[in-house]
């Protein structure tokens, strides 16, 4: 078969695309193998090694406000899978950290009672508590309680 003149660029481009794909694929390592292994070639797990936190894809938001349904009612109204995580974001103003901690603790307990993992994050700002439902890339990873 004789190729027409000027079509060699297409083969070259296809080869380069394949090489780029292979290089990229070889650089991607599953998170489980990184968290379970020590330094390259050691074969030993690093004690206390924590996998890098990867934010999940947010699916729904609950605002802890007067007139809102309770957190257990909100959880029950959603069809969540086992890999669903709840992130409780508690924002507090000057001198309001103890109240924010108490309310976030109550919400975390309510989430645990429904069988959901909850991560609590505190930060200064406009007072209020928001609960985010997300599906984390590290489904099944143990979280601090």
Secondary structure, 3 states (H helix, E strand, C coil): CCCCCCCHHHHHHHHHHHHHHHHHHHHCCCHHHHHHCCCCCCCCCCCCCCCCCCCCEEEEEEECCCCCCCHHHHHHHCCCCCCEEEEEEEEECCCCHHHHHHHHHHHHHHHHHCCCEEEEEEEECCCEEEEEEEECCCCCCCCCC
